Amino acid sequence: MIVLVYLVLLRFAGEPVIIRDSIVDSGNTRQSLRFRSTGQGTSGFREIGRFLRQYGIDELPGLWSVIRGNARLKDVGIQLFG
């Protein structure tokens, strides 16, 4: 699914597709990744971006940050329950 979203965003918005966010927590700064869902692009991109944000799909690349230990699930905005 991540590859599909990447390719769709690349087609409708161009580079960069994945952006890096800084998360500040108790004086520590961590980096998290997410799909770009705002900014310049076609009108189709704006609809796609709205959909990605609505369902939290734009946060999926943040799982890589969690796996690497650079962020926690709550840092990247991923909610497993509720």
PyMOL Python script that loads the backbone (N, CA, C, O; Angstrom):
from pymol import cmd

cmd.read_pdbstr("""\
ATOM      1  N   MET A   1       0.814  -1.184   0.000  1.00  0.00           N
ATOM      2  CA  MET A   1       0.000   0.000   0.000  1.00  0.00           C
ATOM      3  C   MET A   1       0.867   1.262   0.000  1.00  0.00           C
ATOM      4  O   MET A   1       0.543   2.241  -0.672  1.00  0.00           O
ATOM      5  N   ILE A   2       1.967   1.236   0.753  1.00  0.00           N
ATOM      6  CA  ILE A   2       2.845   2.400   0.814  1.00  0.00           C
ATOM      7  C   ILE A   2       3.413   2.723  -0.558  1.00  0.00           C
ATOM      8  O   ILE A   2       3.510   3.891  -0.935  1.00  0.00           O
ATOM      9  N   VAL A   3       3.784   1.703  -1.296  1.00  0.00           N
ATOM     10  CA  VAL A   3       4.343   1.926  -2.635  1.00  0.00           C
ATOM     11  C   VAL A   3       3.279   2.518  -3.559  1.00  0.00           C
ATOM     12  O   VAL A   3       3.576   3.413  -4.349  1.00  0.00           O
ATOM     13  N   LEU A   4       2.058   2.032  -3.468  1.00  0.00           N
ATOM     14  CA  LEU A   4       0.966   2.555  -4.297  1.00  0.00           C
ATOM     15  C   LEU A   4       0.714   4.038  -4.000  1.00  0.00           C
ATOM     16  O   LEU A   4       0.583   4.843  -4.923  1.00  0.00           O
ATOM     17  N   VAL A   5       0.647   4.395  -2.724  1.00  0.00           N
ATOM     18  CA  VAL A   5       0.433   5.793  -2.347  1.00  0.00           C
ATOM     19  C   VAL A   5       1.595   6.645  -2.845  1.00  0.00           C
ATOM     20  O   VAL A   5       1.389   7.747  -3.352  1.00  0.00           O
ATOM     21  N   TYR A   6       2.813   6.136  -2.702  1.00  0.00           N
ATOM     22  CA  TYR A   6       3.998   6.854  -3.172  1.00  0.00           C
ATOM     23  C   TYR A   6       3.885   7.156  -4.672  1.00  0.00           C
ATOM     24  O   TYR A   6       4.116   8.288  -5.099  1.00  0.00           O
ATOM     25  N   LEU A   7       3.538   6.163  -5.450  1.00  0.00           N
ATOM     26  CA  LEU A   7       3.451   6.336  -6.905  1.00  0.00           C
ATOM     27  C   LEU A   7       2.332   7.299  -7.302  1.00  0.00           C
ATOM     28  O   LEU A   7       2.502   8.103  -8.218  1.00  0.00           O
ATOM     29  N   VAL A   8       1.197   7.222  -6.622  1.00  0.00           N
ATOM     30  CA  VAL A   8       0.085   8.131  -6.917  1.00  0.00           C
ATOM     31  C   VAL A   8       0.491   9.569  -6.595  1.00  0.00           C
ATOM     32  O   VAL A   8       0.247  10.473  -7.393  1.00  0.00           O
ATOM     33  N   LEU A   9       1.105   9.784  -5.437  1.00  0.00           N
ATOM     34  CA  LEU A   9       1.541  11.136  -5.081  1.00  0.00           C
ATOM     35  C   LEU A   9       2.607  11.654  -6.031  1.00  0.00           C
ATOM     36  O   LEU A   9       2.596  12.829  -6.398  1.00  0.00           O
ATOM     37  N   LEU A  10       3.511  10.800  -6.424  1.00  0.00           N
ATOM     38  CA  LEU A  10       4.554  11.197  -7.367  1.00  0.00           C
ATOM     39  C   LEU A  10       3.925  11.661  -8.676  1.00  0.00           C
ATOM     40  O   LEU A  10       4.381  12.638  -9.271  1.00  0.00           O
ATOM     41  N   ARG A  11       2.900  10.980  -9.121  1.00  0.00           N
ATOM     42  CA  ARG A  11       2.226  11.316 -10.376  1.00  0.00           C
ATOM     43  C   ARG A  11       1.473  12.640 -10.286  1.00  0.00           C
ATOM     44  O   ARG A  11       1.532  13.449 -11.212  1.00  0.00           O
ATOM     45  N   PHE A  12       0.762  12.868  -9.176  1.00  0.00           N
ATOM     46  CA  PHE A  12      -0.100  14.038  -9.066  1.00  0.00           C
ATOM     47  C   PHE A  12       0.566  15.247  -8.412  1.00  0.00           C
ATOM     48  O   PHE A  12       0.110  16.373  -8.610  1.00  0.00           O
ATOM     49  N   ALA A  13       1.632  15.041  -7.641  1.00  0.00           N
ATOM     50  CA  ALA A  13       2.232  16.159  -6.908  1.00  0.00           C
ATOM     51  C   ALA A  13       3.706  16.364  -7.214  1.00  0.00           C
ATOM     52  O   ALA A  13       4.233  17.456  -7.006  1.00  0.00           O
ATOM     53  N   GLY A  14       4.375  15.336  -7.701  1.00  0.00           N
ATOM     54  CA  GLY A  14       5.809  15.455  -7.932  1.00  0.00           C
ATOM     55  C   GLY A  14       6.597  15.314  -6.640  1.00  0.00           C
ATOM     56  O   GLY A  14       6.043  14.951  -5.602  1.00  0.00           O
ATOM     57  N   GLU A  15       7.873  15.598  -6.708  1.00  0.00           N
ATOM     58  CA  GLU A  15       8.758  15.493  -5.543  1.00  0.00           C
ATOM     59  C   GLU A  15       8.623  16.713  -4.659  1.00  0.00           C
ATOM     60  O   GLU A  15       8.274  17.775  -5.174  1.00  0.00           O
ATOM     61  N   PRO A  16       8.870  16.637  -3.395  1.00  0.00           N
ATOM     62  CA  PRO A  16       9.096  15.436  -2.597  1.00  0.00           C
ATOM     63  C   PRO A  16       7.771  14.757  -2.255  1.00  0.00           C
ATOM     64  O   PRO A  16       6.751  15.420  -2.066  1.00  0.00           O
ATOM     65  N   VAL A  17       7.802  13.455  -2.182  1.00  0.00           N
ATOM     66  CA  VAL A  17       6.612  12.692  -1.838  1.00  0.00           C
ATOM     67  C   VAL A  17       6.584  12.437  -0.333  1.00  0.00           C
ATOM     68  O   VAL A  17       5.525  12.483   0.292  1.00  0.00           O
ATOM     69  N   ILE A  18       7.749  12.168   0.240  1.00  0.00           N
ATOM     70  CA  ILE A  18       7.855  11.923   1.672  1.00  0.00           C
ATOM     71  C   ILE A  18       8.623  13.085   2.293  1.00  0.00           C
ATOM     72  O   ILE A  18       9.684  13.476   1.807  1.00  0.00           O
ATOM     73  N   ILE A  19       8.066  13.634   3.382  1.00  0.00           N
ATOM     74  CA  ILE A  19       8.729  14.740   4.059  1.00  0.00           C
ATOM     75  C   ILE A  19       9.060  14.339   5.491  1.00  0.00           C
ATOM     76  O   ILE A  19       8.499  13.388   6.036  1.00  0.00           O
ATOM     77  N   ARG A  20       9.973  15.080   6.080  1.00  0.00           N
ATOM     78  CA  ARG A  20      10.448  14.796   7.432  1.00  0.00           C
ATOM     79  C   ARG A  20       9.874  15.851   8.383  1.00  0.00           C
ATOM     80  O   ARG A  20       9.983  17.053   8.138  1.00  0.00           O
ATOM     81  N   ASP A  21       9.269  15.382   9.457  1.00  0.00           N
ATOM     82  CA  ASP A  21       8.742  16.266  10.499  1.00  0.00           C
ATOM     83  C   ASP A  21       9.642  16.171  11.721  1.00  0.00           C
ATOM     84  O   ASP A  21      10.180  15.106  12.022  1.00  0.00           O
ATOM     85  N   SER A  22       9.802  17.279  12.420  1.00  0.00           N
ATOM     86  CA  SER A  22      10.530  17.289  13.689  1.00  0.00           C
ATOM     87  C   SER A  22       9.519  17.226  14.818  1.00  0.00           C
ATOM     88  O   SER A  22       8.527  17.955  14.820  1.00  0.00           O
ATOM     89  N   ILE A  23       9.778  16.350  15.777  1.00  0.00           N
ATOM     90  CA  ILE A  23       8.915  16.179  16.932  1.00  0.00           C
ATOM     91  C   ILE A  23       9.731  16.565  18.159  1.00  0.00           C
ATOM     92  O   ILE A  23      10.777  15.971  18.419  1.00  0.00           O
ATOM     93  N   VAL A  24       9.265  17.550  18.912  1.00  0.00           N
ATOM     94  CA  VAL A  24       9.956  17.986  20.115  1.00  0.00           C
ATOM     95  C   VAL A  24       9.195  17.432  21.316  1.00  0.00           C
ATOM     96  O   VAL A  24       8.000  17.678  21.478  1.00  0.00           O
ATOM     97  N   ASP A  25       9.910  16.680  22.155  1.00  0.00           N
ATOM     98  CA  ASP A  25       9.299  16.046  23.321  1.00  0.00           C
ATOM     99  C   ASP A  25      10.273  16.143  24.486  1.00  0.00           C
ATOM    100  O   ASP A  25      11.339  15.528  24.456  1.00  0.00           O
ATOM    101  N   SER A  26       9.921  16.899  25.500  1.00  0.00           N
ATOM    102  CA  SER A  26      10.760  17.064  26.695  1.00  0.00           C
ATOM    103  C   SER A  26      12.182  17.484  26.343  1.00  0.00           C
ATOM    104  O   SER A  26      13.145  16.984  26.925  1.00  0.00           O
ATOM    105  N   GLY A  27      12.309  18.382  25.410  1.00  0.00           N
ATOM    106  CA  GLY A  27      13.629  18.874  25.036  1.00  0.00           C
ATOM    107  C   GLY A  27      14.345  18.023  24.001  1.00  0.00           C
ATOM    108  O   GLY A  27      15.372  18.442  23.466  1.00  0.00           O
ATOM    109  N   ASN A  28      13.830  16.848  23.710  1.00  0.00           N
ATOM    110  CA  ASN A  28      14.428  15.979  22.692  1.00  0.00           C
ATOM    111  C   ASN A  28      13.743  16.227  21.355  1.00  0.00           C
ATOM    112  O   ASN A  28      12.523  16.379  21.294  1.00  0.00           O
ATOM    113  N   THR A  29      14.517  16.267  20.303  1.00  0.00           N
ATOM    114  CA  THR A  29      13.957  16.422  18.962  1.00  0.00           C
ATOM    115  C   THR A  29      14.123  15.110  18.218  1.00  0.00           C
ATOM    116  O   THR A  29      15.229  14.580  18.111  1.00  0.00           O
ATOM    117  N   ARG A  30      13.016  14.589  17.703  1.00  0.00           N
ATOM    118  CA  ARG A  30      13.031  13.353  16.929  1.00  0.00           C
ATOM    119  C   ARG A  30      12.530  13.652  15.531  1.00  0.00           C
ATOM    120  O   ARG A  30      11.820  14.633  15.308  1.00  0.00           O
ATOM    121  N   GLN A  31      12.900  12.808  14.602  1.00  0.00           N
ATOM    122  CA  GLN A  31      12.477  12.955  13.215  1.00  0.00           C
ATOM    123  C   GLN A  31      11.467  11.870  12.877  1.00  0.00           C
ATOM    124  O   GLN A  31      11.630  10.713  13.265  1.00  0.00           O
ATOM    125  N   SER A  32      10.430  12.248  12.157  1.00  0.00           N
ATOM    126  CA  SER A  32       9.423  11.301  11.705  1.00  0.00           C
ATOM    127  C   SER A  32       9.113  11.583  10.235  1.00  0.00           C
ATOM    128  O   SER A  32       9.179  12.729   9.792  1.00  0.00           O
ATOM    129  N   LEU A  33       8.783  10.557   9.498  1.00  0.00           N
ATOM    130  CA  LEU A  33       8.470  10.698   8.081  1.00  0.00           C
ATOM    131  C   LEU A  33       6.961  10.648   7.867  1.00  0.00           C
ATOM    132  O   LEU A  33       6.236  10.019   8.638  1.00  0.00           O
ATOM    133  N   ARG A  34       6.492  11.319   6.809  1.00  0.00           N
ATOM    134  CA  ARG A  34       5.085  11.215   6.422  1.00  0.00           C
ATOM    135  C   ARG A  34       4.968  11.559   4.943  1.00  0.00           C
ATOM    136  O   ARG A  34       5.843  12.204   4.365  1.00  0.00           O
ATOM    137  N   PHE A  35       3.872  11.113   4.348  1.00  0.00           N
ATOM    138  CA  PHE A  35       3.602  11.479   2.962  1.00  0.00           C
ATOM    139  C   PHE A  35       3.214  12.946   2.904  1.00  0.00           C
ATOM    140  O   PHE A  35       2.522  13.441   3.794  1.00  0.00           O
ATOM    141  N   ARG A  36       3.648  13.636   1.876  1.00  0.00           N
ATOM    142  CA  ARG A  36       3.245  15.027   1.667  1.00  0.00           C
ATOM    143  C   ARG A  36       1.794  15.015   1.212  1.00  0.00           C
ATOM    144  O   ARG A  36       1.451  14.374   0.218  1.00  0.00           O
ATOM    145  N   SER A  37       0.951  15.720   1.939  1.00  0.00           N
ATOM    146  CA  SER A  37      -0.471  15.735   1.593  1.00  0.00           C
ATOM    147  C   SER A  37      -1.002  17.157   1.431  1.00  0.00           C
ATOM    148  O   SER A  37      -2.208  17.349   1.279  1.00  0.00           O
ATOM    149  N   THR A  38      -0.126  18.146   1.462  1.00  0.00           N
ATOM    150  CA  THR A  38      -0.511  19.536   1.244  1.00  0.00           C
ATOM    151  C   THR A  38       0.530  20.199   0.352  1.00  0.00           C
ATOM    152  O   THR A  38       1.613  19.656   0.135  1.00  0.00           O
ATOM    153  N   GLY A  39       0.199  21.357  -0.155  1.00  0.00           N
ATOM    154  CA  GLY A  39       1.137  22.125  -0.961  1.00  0.00           C
ATOM    155  C   GLY A  39       0.762  22.137  -2.428  1.00  0.00           C
ATOM    156  O   GLY A  39      -0.377  21.851  -2.797  1.00  0.00           O
ATOM    157  N   GLN A  40       1.735  22.472  -3.257  1.00  0.00           N
ATOM    158  CA  GLN A  40       1.525  22.590  -4.692  1.00  0.00           C
ATOM    159  C   GLN A  40       1.234  21.226  -5.314  1.00  0.00           C
ATOM    160  O   GLN A  40       1.768  20.203  -4.886  1.00  0.00           O
ATOM    161  N   GLY A  41       0.400  21.235  -6.306  1.00  0.00           N
ATOM    162  CA  GLY A  41       0.056  20.019  -7.031  1.00  0.00           C
ATOM    163  C   GLY A  41      -1.222  20.247  -7.828  1.00  0.00           C
ATOM    164  O   GLY A  41      -1.775  21.347  -7.825  1.00  0.00           O
ATOM    165  N   THR A  42      -1.673  19.238  -8.489  1.00  0.00           N
ATOM    166  CA  THR A  42      -2.888  19.344  -9.288  1.00  0.00           C
ATOM    167  C   THR A  42      -4.112  19.364  -8.372  1.00  0.00           C
ATOM    168  O   THR A  42      -4.005  19.108  -7.172  1.00  0.00           O
ATOM    169  N   SER A  43      -5.272  19.671  -8.949  1.00  0.00           N
ATOM    170  CA  SER A  43      -6.502  19.644  -8.144  1.00  0.00           C
ATOM    171  C   SER A  43      -6.766  18.222  -7.642  1.00  0.00           C
ATOM    172  O   SER A  43      -7.327  18.037  -6.561  1.00  0.00           O
ATOM    173  N   GLY A  44      -6.366  17.233  -8.418  1.00  0.00           N
ATOM    174  CA  GLY A  44      -6.479  15.842  -7.978  1.00  0.00           C
ATOM    175  C   GLY A  44      -5.633  15.577  -6.747  1.00  0.00           C
ATOM    176  O   GLY A  44      -6.015  14.797  -5.874  1.00  0.00           O
ATOM    177  N   PHE A  45      -4.480  16.232  -6.682  1.00  0.00           N
ATOM    178  CA  PHE A  45      -3.605  16.070  -5.524  1.00  0.00           C
ATOM    179  C   PHE A  45      -4.280  16.580  -4.254  1.00  0.00           C
ATOM    180  O   PHE A  45      -4.151  15.966  -3.195  1.00  0.00           O
ATOM    181  N   ARG A  46      -4.989  17.683  -4.349  1.00  0.00           N
ATOM    182  CA  ARG A  46      -5.670  18.220  -3.166  1.00  0.00           C
ATOM    183  C   ARG A  46      -6.716  17.232  -2.647  1.00  0.00           C
ATOM    184  O   ARG A  46      -6.867  17.067  -1.437  1.00  0.00           O
ATOM    185  N   GLU A  47      -7.429  16.583  -3.549  1.00  0.00           N
ATOM    186  CA  GLU A  47      -8.420  15.568  -3.138  1.00  0.00           C
ATOM    187  C   GLU A  47      -7.725  14.354  -2.525  1.00  0.00           C
ATOM    188  O   GLU A  47      -8.169  13.820  -1.508  1.00  0.00           O
ATOM    189  N   ILE A  48      -6.645  13.930  -3.145  1.00  0.00           N
ATOM    190  CA  ILE A  48      -5.888  12.784  -2.623  1.00  0.00           C
ATOM    191  C   ILE A  48      -5.331  13.117  -1.246  1.00  0.00           C
ATOM    192  O   ILE A  48      -5.415  12.303  -0.326  1.00  0.00           O
ATOM    193  N   GLY A  49      -4.763  14.309  -1.102  1.00  0.00           N
ATOM    194  CA  GLY A  49      -4.207  14.732   0.179  1.00  0.00           C
ATOM    195  C   GLY A  49      -5.251  14.764   1.278  1.00  0.00           C
ATOM    196  O   GLY A  49      -4.988  14.340   2.404  1.00  0.00           O
ATOM    197  N   ARG A  50      -6.437  15.268   0.954  1.00  0.00           N
ATOM    198  CA  ARG A  50      -7.535  15.308   1.927  1.00  0.00           C
ATOM    199  C   ARG A  50      -7.899  13.889   2.364  1.00  0.00           C
ATOM    200  O   ARG A  50      -8.108  13.641   3.551  1.00  0.00           O
ATOM    201  N   PHE A  51      -7.976  12.963   1.416  1.00  0.00           N
ATOM    202  CA  PHE A  51      -8.290  11.565   1.719  1.00  0.00           C
ATOM    203  C   PHE A  51      -7.207  10.944   2.608  1.00  0.00           C
ATOM    204  O   PHE A  51      -7.518  10.267   3.587  1.00  0.00           O
ATOM    205  N   LEU A  52      -5.944  11.176   2.267  1.00  0.00           N
ATOM    206  CA  LEU A  52      -4.837  10.620   3.050  1.00  0.00           C
ATOM    207  C   LEU A  52      -4.868  11.128   4.490  1.00  0.00           C
ATOM    208  O   LEU A  52      -4.663  10.352   5.423  1.00  0.00           O
ATOM    209  N   ARG A  53      -5.121  12.412   4.677  1.00  0.00           N
ATOM    210  CA  ARG A  53      -5.184  12.977   6.030  1.00  0.00           C
ATOM    211  C   ARG A  53      -6.394  12.464   6.800  1.00  0.00           C
ATOM    212  O   ARG A  53      -6.298  12.181   7.994  1.00  0.00           O
ATOM    213  N   GLN A  54      -7.532  12.341   6.123  1.00  0.00           N
ATOM    214  CA  GLN A  54      -8.754  11.903   6.788  1.00  0.00           C
ATOM    215  C   GLN A  54      -8.596  10.519   7.395  1.00  0.00           C
ATOM    216  O   GLN A  54      -9.071  10.269   8.503  1.00  0.00           O
ATOM    217  N   TYR A  55      -7.936   9.623   6.684  1.00  0.00           N
ATOM    218  CA  TYR A  55      -7.795   8.248   7.148  1.00  0.00           C
ATOM    219  C   TYR A  55      -6.431   7.946   7.762  1.00  0.00           C
ATOM    220  O   TYR A  55      -6.147   6.794   8.090  1.00  0.00           O
ATOM    221  N   GLY A  56      -5.587   8.960   7.922  1.00  0.00           N
ATOM    222  CA  GLY A  56      -4.291   8.777   8.569  1.00  0.00           C
ATOM    223  C   GLY A  56      -3.265   8.055   7.710  1.00  0.00           C
ATOM    224  O   GLY A  56      -2.218   7.647   8.211  1.00  0.00           O
ATOM    225  N   ILE A  57      -3.549   7.895   6.437  1.00  0.00           N
ATOM    226  CA  ILE A  57      -2.634   7.182   5.544  1.00  0.00           C
ATOM    227  C   ILE A  57      -1.349   7.981   5.342  1.00  0.00           C
ATOM    228  O   ILE A  57      -0.290   7.408   5.086  1.00  0.00           O
ATOM    229  N   ASP A  58      -1.444   9.295   5.458  1.00  0.00           N
ATOM    230  CA  ASP A  58      -0.256  10.131   5.272  1.00  0.00           C
ATOM    231  C   ASP A  58       0.799   9.865   6.339  1.00  0.00           C
ATOM    232  O   ASP A  58       1.959  10.233   6.153  1.00  0.00           O
ATOM    233  N   GLU A  59       0.425   9.236   7.452  1.00  0.00           N
ATOM    234  CA  GLU A  59       1.358   8.950   8.539  1.00  0.00           C
ATOM    235  C   GLU A  59       2.056   7.588   8.407  1.00  0.00           C
ATOM    236  O   GLU A  59       2.932   7.276   9.214  1.00  0.00           O
ATOM    237  N   LEU A  60       1.695   6.779   7.420  1.00  0.00           N
ATOM    238  CA  LEU A  60       2.274   5.433   7.298  1.00  0.00           C
ATOM    239  C   LEU A  60       3.797   5.409   7.221  1.00  0.00           C
ATOM    240  O   LEU A  60       4.403   4.535   7.841  1.00  0.00           O
ATOM    241  N   PRO A  61       4.451   6.315   6.496  1.00  0.00           N
ATOM    242  CA  PRO A  61       5.917   6.271   6.503  1.00  0.00           C
ATOM    243  C   PRO A  61       6.515   6.483   7.889  1.00  0.00           C
ATOM    244  O   PRO A  61       7.670   6.129   8.124  1.00  0.00           O
ATOM    245  N   GLY A  62       5.743   7.056   8.809  1.00  0.00           N
ATOM    246  CA  GLY A  62       6.205   7.230  10.178  1.00  0.00           C
ATOM    247  C   GLY A  62       6.461   5.914  10.881  1.00  0.00           C
ATOM    248  O   GLY A  62       7.211   5.869  11.856  1.00  0.00           O
ATOM    249  N   LEU A  63       5.853   4.845  10.404  1.00  0.00           N
ATOM    250  CA  LEU A  63       6.123   3.526  10.995  1.00  0.00           C
ATOM    251  C   LEU A  63       7.596   3.161  10.879  1.00  0.00           C
ATOM    252  O   LEU A  63       8.139   2.478  11.747  1.00  0.00           O
ATOM    253  N   TRP A  64       8.243   3.613   9.813  1.00  0.00           N
ATOM    254  CA  TRP A  64       9.673   3.355   9.656  1.00  0.00           C
ATOM    255  C   TRP A  64      10.449   4.041  10.784  1.00  0.00           C
ATOM    256  O   TRP A  64      11.416   3.484  11.304  1.00  0.00           O
ATOM    257  N   SER A  65      10.025   5.244  11.157  1.00  0.00           N
ATOM    258  CA  SER A  65      10.661   5.954  12.270  1.00  0.00           C
ATOM    259  C   SER A  65      10.459   5.197  13.578  1.00  0.00           C
ATOM    260  O   SER A  65      11.360   5.155  14.416  1.00  0.00           O
ATOM    261  N   VAL A  66       9.286   4.601  13.756  1.00  0.00           N
ATOM    262  CA  VAL A  66       9.010   3.816  14.956  1.00  0.00           C
ATOM    263  C   VAL A  66       9.887   2.563  14.976  1.00  0.00           C
ATOM    264  O   VAL A  66      10.464   2.225  16.010  1.00  0.00           O
ATOM    265  N   ILE A  67       9.986   1.881  13.847  1.00  0.00           N
ATOM    266  CA  ILE A  67      10.813   0.672  13.759  1.00  0.00           C
ATOM    267  C   ILE A  67      12.270   0.981  14.071  1.00  0.00           C
ATOM    268  O   ILE A  67      12.941   0.201  14.745  1.00  0.00           O
ATOM    269  N   ARG A  68      12.758   2.110  13.588  1.00  0.00           N
ATOM    270  CA  ARG A  68      14.148   2.517  13.820  1.00  0.00           C
ATOM    271  C   ARG A  68      14.370   3.037  15.234  1.00  0.00           C
ATOM    272  O   ARG A  68      15.517   3.209  15.649  1.00  0.00           O
ATOM    273  N   GLY A  69      13.300   3.293  15.984  1.00  0.00           N
ATOM    274  CA  GLY A  69      13.427   3.789  17.343  1.00  0.00           C
ATOM    275  C   GLY A  69      13.546   5.300  17.431  1.00  0.00           C
ATOM    276  O   GLY A  69      13.879   5.826  18.493  1.00  0.00           O
ATOM    277  N   ASN A  70      13.284   6.010  16.345  1.00  0.00           N
ATOM    278  CA  ASN A  70      13.376   7.468  16.343  1.00  0.00           C
ATOM    279  C   ASN A  70      12.098   8.147  16.805  1.00  0.00           C
ATOM    280  O   ASN A  70      12.102   9.347  17.078  1.00  0.00           O
ATOM    281  N   ALA A  71      11.006   7.401  16.896  1.00  0.00           N
ATOM    282  CA  ALA A  71       9.727   7.984  17.290  1.00  0.00           C
ATOM    283  C   ALA A  71       8.864   6.901  17.926  1.00  0.00           C
ATOM    284  O   ALA A  71       9.144   5.707  17.813  1.00  0.00           O
ATOM    285  N   ARG A  72       7.812   7.350  18.594  1.00  0.00           N
ATOM    286  CA  ARG A  72       6.832   6.430  19.164  1.00  0.00           C
ATOM    287  C   ARG A  72       5.560   6.518  18.336  1.00  0.00           C
ATOM    288  O   ARG A  72       5.367   7.481  17.594  1.00  0.00           O
ATOM    289  N   LEU A  73       4.695   5.526  18.455  1.00  0.00           N
ATOM    290  CA  LEU A  73       3.453   5.533  17.686  1.00  0.00           C
ATOM    291  C   LEU A  73       2.660   6.815  17.922  1.00  0.00           C
ATOM    292  O   LEU A  73       2.120   7.393  16.979  1.00  0.00           O
ATOM    293  N   LYS A  74       2.589   7.259  19.164  1.00  0.00           N
ATOM    294  CA  LYS A  74       1.817   8.478  19.425  1.00  0.00           C
ATOM    295  C   LYS A  74       2.498   9.712  18.815  1.00  0.00           C
ATOM    296  O   LYS A  74       1.823  10.693  18.504  1.00  0.00           O
ATOM    297  N   ASP A  75       3.828   9.674  18.640  1.00  0.00           N
ATOM    298  CA  ASP A  75       4.539  10.791  18.014  1.00  0.00           C
ATOM    299  C   ASP A  75       4.160  10.970  16.565  1.00  0.00           C
ATOM    300  O   ASP A  75       4.052  12.101  16.090  1.00  0.00           O
ATOM    301  N   VAL A  76       3.955   9.876  15.852  1.00  0.00           N
ATOM    302  CA  VAL A  76       3.678   9.966  14.424  1.00  0.00           C
ATOM    303  C   VAL A  76       2.188  10.031  14.121  1.00  0.00           C
ATOM    304  O   VAL A  76       1.790  10.051  12.956  1.00  0.00           O
ATOM    305  N   GLY A  77       1.371  10.064  15.150  1.00  0.00           N
ATOM    306  CA  GLY A  77      -0.067  10.253  14.952  1.00  0.00           C
ATOM    307  C   GLY A  77      -0.822   9.009  14.554  1.00  0.00           C
ATOM    308  O   GLY A  77      -1.936   9.103  14.038  1.00  0.00           O
ATOM    309  N   ILE A  78      -0.249   7.855  14.777  1.00  0.00           N
ATOM    310  CA  ILE A  78      -0.913   6.596  14.440  1.00  0.00           C
ATOM    311  C   ILE A  78      -1.620   6.067  15.679  1.00  0.00           C
ATOM    312  O   ILE A  78      -0.994   5.861  16.719  1.00  0.00           O
ATOM    313  N   GLN A  79      -2.912   5.850  15.564  1.00  0.00           N
ATOM    314  CA  GLN A  79      -3.690   5.311  16.663  1.00  0.00           C
ATOM    315  C   GLN A  79      -4.131   3.901  16.294  1.00  0.00           C
ATOM    316  O   GLN A  79      -4.784   3.690  15.272  1.00  0.00           O
ATOM    317  N   LEU A  80      -3.773   2.953  17.125  1.00  0.00           N
ATOM    318  CA  LEU A  80      -4.141   1.572  16.850  1.00  0.00           C
ATOM    319  C   LEU A  80      -5.551   1.265  17.319  1.00  0.00           C
ATOM    320  O   LEU A  80      -6.253   0.469  16.695  1.00  0.00           O
ATOM    321  N   PHE A  81      -5.972   1.884  18.409  1.00  0.00           N
ATOM    322  CA  PHE A  81      -7.288   1.604  18.984  1.00  0.00           C
ATOM    323  C   PHE A  81      -7.995   2.916  19.255  1.00  0.00           C
ATOM    324  O   PHE A  81      -7.398   3.862  19.768  1.00  0.00           O
ATOM    325  N   GLY A  82      -9.277   2.964  18.906  1.00  0.00           N
ATOM    326  CA  GLY A  82     -10.101   4.136  19.227  1.00  0.00           C
ATOM    327  C   GLY A  82      -9.792   5.248  18.359  1.00  0.00           C
ATOM    328  O   GLY A  82     -10.390   6.316  18.488  1.00  0.00           O
TER     329      GLY A  82
END
""", "prot")
cmd.dss("prot")
cmd.show_as("cartoon", "prot")
cmd.util.cbc("prot")
cmd.orient("prot")
